[in-house]
Amino acid sequence: MEALARGLDAALRGRRVVAARTYSPATVQGSVPLDAAVGAVVEGVERRGKLIVMRLGPRLTLVTHLMQAGRLGLASPPSGSRPPRRACAGLELDDGREVRLRELSTTHRAWMRLVEGPPEDDPAVAALGPEPLGLTADGWRRALTEPPGVLHTALRQGRRVAGVGRCYASEIMWAARLAPLARTDRLDDAAWQRLATAADRVLADAVEREERTVTTDLPDKHTRVTAVHGHHGEPCLRCGTALARVGFRDYELVYCPACQTDGKRYSDRRMDRLLR
């Protein structure tokens, strides 16, 4: 998302919106119609948490959440009367290209919302915690212990720290050698420092890597390089121990028992139910 925001910012800054198209009305939220963006000039594109925020002059902000299956990028405007495949909404620019939101899933959870005012006036943006890159050990401690919680859950709550999803939460915990089910109020000073250092390294490396392939469009198939996420049963890259997992309803948590939990293996709830 950070790589996409940077690529769109470079491509769109200074461009004027000449047309707005709503292909799927349910995707466009809020009380301000997308047509209100016509005539506005793009002042910049940035990421806040998992949101793509486009500043349209001094009075408008376009906020987009891709959820799991949304895709945002530059495309050619439609050539006929039929809407482009999977298109949800789009803004045509004065150079002939369209900033288009697409949805790969049939659930249509991605959304776009035009807000009158700065980004902070959007409720989704206002609810976000601090950005993780550059956050100090004390900043992480405050964010994840007020109130206390389970580490892997707290890391993914945007109101605490913005933009850390399942994948990078697992990567950060592995890099910091932290137990995923540890209580945040029981971590010592050394653990918080390891968390801050690991988060900076994992996320900075990810942004640098993604900028090589993601510029002005998020591709339909997106492959991320990970150490633990998606590698259950494979050897840990650090110690060689087989990676373990905890299965939840719609995702799995992968960790190294030797590096992160002192040899303890968590109960895999999904597998336990199958064996009953």
C-alpha positions in Angstrom: 0.0 0.0 0.0 2.9 2.4 0.8 4.5 1.6 -2.6 1.2 2.2 -4.4 0.6 5.5 -2.6 4.1 6.7 -3.5 3.7 5.7 -7.2 0.3 7.3 -7.5 1.5 10.5 -5.8 4.3 10.8 -8.4 2.0 10.2 -11.3 -1.1 12.2 -10.2 0.1 15.2 -8.4 -1.1 18.3 -10.3 -3.6 16.5 -12.5 -7.1 17.8 -12.8 -10.2 15.6 -12.5 -12.4 15.9 -15.6 -15.0 13.2 -15.0 -16.2 10.8 -12.3 -17.8 7.4 -12.9 -19.6 5.2 -10.4 -19.8 1.7 -11.9 -21.0 0.0 -8.6 -23.1 2.4 -6.5 -22.7 0.3 -3.3 -18.9 0.9 -3.4 -19.1 4.7 -3.1 -20.0 5.6 0.5 -20.8 8.9 2.2 -23.0 11.8 1.5 -20.8 13.6 -1.0 -21.3 12.4 -4.6 -18.2 11.4 -6.5 -19.1 14.0 -9.2 -18.1 16.7 -6.7 -14.5 15.8 -7.5 -14.8 17.1 -11.1 -12.6 20.1 -11.5 -10.5 19.4 -8.5 -6.7 19.2 -8.8 -4.8 16.3 -7.2 -2.5 17.8 -4.5 -1.1 14.5 -3.4 -1.6 10.8 -2.6 -0.6 9.2 0.7 -1.2 6.1 2.8 -2.7 6.2 6.3 -2.9 2.7 7.8 -4.5 0.6 5.1 -6.2 3.5 3.5 -5.2 5.3 0.3 -5.9 9.1 0.8 -6.0 11.4 -2.2 -6.0 15.2 -1.5 -8.2 17.0 -4.1 -7.5 20.7 -3.6 -8.1 22.4 -0.3 -11.6 21.2 0.3 -11.9 17.6 -0.8 -10.3 14.3 0.2 -10.9 10.9 -1.5 -10.4 8.0 0.9 -10.2 4.4 -0.4 -10.1 1.1 1.5 -9.2 -1.9 -0.7 -10.0 -4.5 2.0 -8.8 -7.9 0.9 -9.8 -8.0 -2.8 -9.9 -4.4 -3.9 -7.4 -3.0 -6.5 -6.6 0.6 -7.3 -4.6 1.9 -10.2 -4.4 3.9 -13.4 -6.3 2.6 -16.4 -7.6 3.7 -19.8 -11.2 5.2 -19.6 -14.0 2.9 -20.9 -14.3 2.9 -24.6 -18.0 1.8 -24.9 -21.2 1.8 -23.0 -20.4 -1.3 -20.9 -18.4 -0.7 -17.7 -14.9 -2.2 -17.5 -14.7 -5.6 -16.0 -14.7 -5.6 -12.2 -14.8 -1.8 -12.1 -16.4 -0.1 -9.1 -15.6 3.6 -9.5 -13.1 5.9 -11.2 -11.9 9.5 -11.7 -10.8 10.5 -15.2 -7.9 12.9 -15.3 -6.9 15.6 -17.8 -4.3 13.3 -19.3 -6.9 10.8 -20.4 -6.2 8.1 -17.7 -8.6 7.0 -15.1 -7.9 6.2 -11.4 -10.0 3.1 -11.1 -11.1 1.0 -8.1 -11.7 -2.6 -9.0 -13.0 -5.5 -6.9 -11.8 -9.0 -7.5 -14.2 -10.7 -5.1 -18.0 -11.1 -5.3 -18.4 -9.8 -1.8 -17.6 -6.2 -2.8 -16.1 -5.0 0.5 -13.8 -2.4 -1.0 -15.1 1.2 -0.7 -14.4 4.7 -1.7 -15.6 7.9 0.0 -15.3 11.6 -0.9 -15.0 13.8 2.2 -15.4 17.6 2.4 -12.4 18.7 4.3 -8.9 17.4 5.2 -8.2 13.6 5.6 -8.6 13.9 9.4 -12.3 14.7 8.8 -12.9 11.2 7.6 -13.9 8.9 10.5 -11.8 6.0 9.3 -8.7 8.2 9.1 -9.4 9.9 12.4 -9.7 6.5 14.2 -6.2 5.3 13.3 -3.3 5.1 15.7 0.3 6.2 14.9 2.2 4.9 11.9 4.5 2.0 12.8 7.6 3.1 10.9 9.8 5.1 13.2 7.7 4.4 16.3 9.8 4.2 19.4 9.8 1.4 21.9 7.9 3.6 24.3 5.4 4.5 21.6 4.8 0.8 20.9 4.4 0.2 24.6 1.8 2.9 25.0 -0.1 1.8 21.9 -0.3 -1.9 22.7 -0.8 -1.7 26.5 -3.5 1.0 26.8 -5.5 -1.2 27.3 -3.5 -4.5 27.5 -4.1 -7.3 25.0 -2.7 -10.3 23.3 0.3 -9.3 21.2 -0.7 -10.7 17.7 -4.2 -9.2 18.1 -3.1 -5.8 19.4 -0.6 -5.5 16.5 -3.4 -5.7 14.0 -5.7 -3.2 15.6 -5.5 0.0 13.6 -6.8 2.1 16.4 -3.5 1.2 18.3 -1.0 1.3 15.4 -2.1 2.0 11.8 -1.7 -0.4 9.0 -0.1 -3.7 10.3 -2.0 -6.6 8.9 -1.8 -10.3 9.5 1.1 -10.9 7.3 3.4 -8.2 8.7 2.3 -8.8 12.3 3.6 -12.3 12.0 6.8 -11.2 10.3 7.5 -8.6 13.0 6.9 -11.0 15.9 9.2 -13.5 14.3 11.9 -11.0 13.6 11.6 -9.7 17.2 11.5 -13.3 18.7 8.2 -12.5 20.5 5.5 -15.0 21.4 2.3 -14.2 19.5 0.0 -15.0 22.4 2.0 -13.1 25.0 0.2 -10.5 27.0 1.4 -7.0 26.1 1.4 -5.8 29.7 3.9 -8.6 30.6 6.6 -7.6 28.0 9.8 -6.2 29.4 11.9 -3.2 28.1 14.1 -5.5 26.0 11.1 -7.0 24.3 9.7 -3.5 23.4 13.0 -2.5 22.0 13.2 -5.6 19.9 9.7 -5.0 18.6 10.4 -1.4 17.6 13.7 -2.4 15.8 12.0 -5.4 14.1 9.0 -3.4 12.9 11.3 -0.7 11.3 13.4 -3.4 9.6 10.6 -5.6 8.3 8.4 -2.7 7.1 11.2 -0.7 5.5 12.5 -3.8 3.7 8.9 -4.5 2.5 8.4 -1.0 1.1 11.8 -1.0 -0.7 11.0 -4.4 -2.2 7.5 -3.5 -3.3 8.6 -0.3 -4.9 10.4 -2.3 -7.5 7.2 -3.8 -8.9 4.3 -1.7 -7.6 4.0 1.8 -9.1 0.7 3.1 -10.3 -1.4 -0.1 -10.0 -1.8 -2.9 -7.5 -1.8 -6.1 -9.6 -4.4 -8.8 -9.3 -1.9 -11.4 -8.2 0.5 -10.0 -5.6 3.3 -12.1 -4.2 5.0 -11.0 -0.9 8.3 -12.4 0.4 7.8 -13.6 3.9 9.8 -15.5 6.5 6.9 -17.2 8.4 3.6 -16.1 7.0 2.3 -18.8 4.7 5.1 -21.2 5.5 3.6 -23.5 8.1 5.6 -26.8 8.3 8.7 -25.4 6.6 12.0 -24.9 8.5 12.5 -21.6 10.3 15.0 -19.5 8.4 16.8 -18.7 11.6 17.0 -22.0 13.5 15.7 -24.7 11.2 12.7 -25.7 13.5 9.5 -26.6 11.7 7.2 -23.6 11.8 3.9 -24.2 13.7 0.5 -22.6 13.4 -2.7 -21.7 15.1 -5.7 -21.9 12.9 -8.5 -19.3 13.2 -11.7 -19.0 11.3 -10.4 -17.2 8.2 -6.6 -17.1 8.7 -3.7 -18.9 10.3 -1.0 -17.6 12.7 2.4 -19.1 11.9 5.3 -18.9 14.3 8.6 -20.6 15.3 8.3 -22.6 18.6 12.0 -22.5 19.2 12.6 -18.8 18.4 9.4 -17.3 19.8 7.8 -19.5 22.5 10.7 -21.3 24.2 9.7 -24.6 22.7 6.0 -24.3 23.6 3.5 -25.2 20.9 0.1 -23.5 20.9 -3.0 -25.6 20.5 -4.1 -25.5 16.9 -7.8 -24.9 17.5 -8.9 -25.7 14.0 -7.1 -29.0 13.9 -8.2 -29.8 17.5 -11.8 -29.6 16.4 -11.2 -31.9 13.5 -9.7 -34.5 15.8 -12.5 -34.6 18.3 
